[in-house]
Amino acid sequence: MSRASIYLVDRATAVMQSLKFFRTSQTSNPNDRLMVFLAQFPFWEFEVESLIYVFQTFAERKKDWDESGAVSKKILNQNFIVRKKYLDDFYYRSVGVRKYNPYRWDKGGVVAPVDLLKDVVEEWNKLLDNCQHLLIDKKDAKAYELSGVKIVKNFNQFKKSVSGLVEIAEE
């Protein structure tokens, strides 16, 4: 039986809760939270992109838990010299746990909770849709463009796609 990565679950859940906070306002003016979101937009876009990256690179990091030989090579490639005793202890312990412990609770390994990431991406896109009405309309935007101001007319360029996320789970 496999289990979801605790780190990925915690991180995705934190981002999801934050996005929902902005999208679901209990105040008399729901636009207030959306305005703050837009003021903080670069930060939140970075958070979502960073979360996607963490999921995309999960399979590579997972190998460090499964292949003790790869760990020592990676440590050396980063110019860390670890005492042989600790490398040997790590190797024998990791091989022994995998090989000789039939009761190990995560025999199926640790997996990326891709469905949770998809939910976060969908929440992000919904939040962007909710912000669309705050932007000026196209006819008013022309005046700004003529004066050389670069403006965002819609959020399509910032939307994230869930296509390709299935491959993360299968790696």
N, C-alpha and C positions, 0 to 999 in steps of 0.2 A: 504494500500500500504506500502510495506517495503522499507527500504533504506539500502545501504551498510554502514558498519562501516567506518567512516571517518578515524579513526586511521589505520585500516587495509589497506584501499585504499592508504593512504599516505605512509605508511611503505613499502607496496609491490611495489608501483610505484617507490620509491626511490631505492630499491634494483634492480628492473628491469632496470632502467635507467643506473645504475652503471654497471650491467652485459653487457648491450648492448654497453656501452662505450668501454669496453675491447674487445668485439667481433667484432665491426664494426669500423675499423680504417680508417681514411682518410689520413694517412701519407704514405710516399713512402715505408715504411717497416711496414707492418701490424703486424709483429711478435713482434715489440717493446712493444705494449700494452699487448700482451699475456705474454711476459716475466715479465712485472711488475705484472700482475695478478698472475703468478706462485710465484713470490717473496712474494706476499701478500696472498697466498692461504689459510693459516689457518684462517685469518680474514674473508675472503669472504665465506668460508665454514661455519664458525660460524654464519655469517649473514643469510645465507639461512636456516640453521637448526633452528636458532632462529625464523625466520619468520614462518616456518612450525609449530613450537611449539606454537607461538602466535595464529595461526589459529586453531590449535587443541584444545587449551584451551579457545577459544572464548565463547563457549556455557556456560561454568562454570562462566565466568566473566559476561556474559549477564544476568544471573540470578540475579545478584546484582541490576540491574536496574529494574527487574520485580518483585522481591520478597523483600519487605521492611523488613520482619521478618528475612530473611536470612542475611541481611546487619548488623543488630544489633548483631546477633550471631557471625558473622565473626569479627566484630570490637572487641567484647569482647574476642574472642579466640586469638586475637593478643595483648591482654592486654591493649587495649585502653579503657578508661572509658569516655564515652561521656555524657554530661549533658542530662538529661531526656527531657528537653524542645526541644533540637535539634532532638532527636530521634522521639519524638511525631510529631514535625513539618515535618520531613522527611516522616514519615509514612502517615500522613493525606494528605500531598501534593502528594505523589506518588500514593496513592489509589484514590484520587480525580481526578488527571489527567487521570489515566487509566479509571476510571469509568464514570466520568461526562463530559468529554470534547470530544464531537463527532467530533470536527474539528481537533483533534490532527493529525499532518501531518505524523507521523510514526506509525499509527494504526497497521500496519502489523509487526511492530517491526524492529529491526536492525538485519541485517544478515551479515554473512561473505562472502566477494566476492571471492568465491572459484575458479571461472574461472580465476581470476587475479593471484591467487596463482599457479594454474596449468601453466599459461603462464610463471611465474617466474621460476618454476621448469624446464620447457622445455627450457627456455633461458639458465639456468645453465648447463643443459646437453649438449646443443649445444656448449656452450663456452668450456666445457671440451673436446668435440670432436675436436674443433678447435685447442686445445693445444696439442693434441696427437702427431702431427708431430714434435713437439719440443723435445720430449723424444728420448733418444738413442734407437736404434733398439735392438732386443732380443739378437742377436749374440754378440754385444758389451757389453750388460748388464751382460753377463756371467762372464766376467773378473772382473767386480766390485763385483759381488756376491761372487766369489771365494776369493776375498780379504776381505770379511766380511762386505762390504758396503750394507746396505739395500736400495733398490731403488724401485721407483714406475715405473712399466712397462706400465701400462695403467690406465685410470681414471675410470674404471668400478666400483671400490669400492667406489668412491666418488659420483657417480650419484644418484640422488634422484628419487623416484617413485611418480607418481601421483595417483597410486591406493590407495584407502582408503581415498582420499581427498573428495570424494563425501559425505561420512558420516558426514563430518564436516558441510556441508550445511544443512543436514537433521536433525541435532540435535536441 
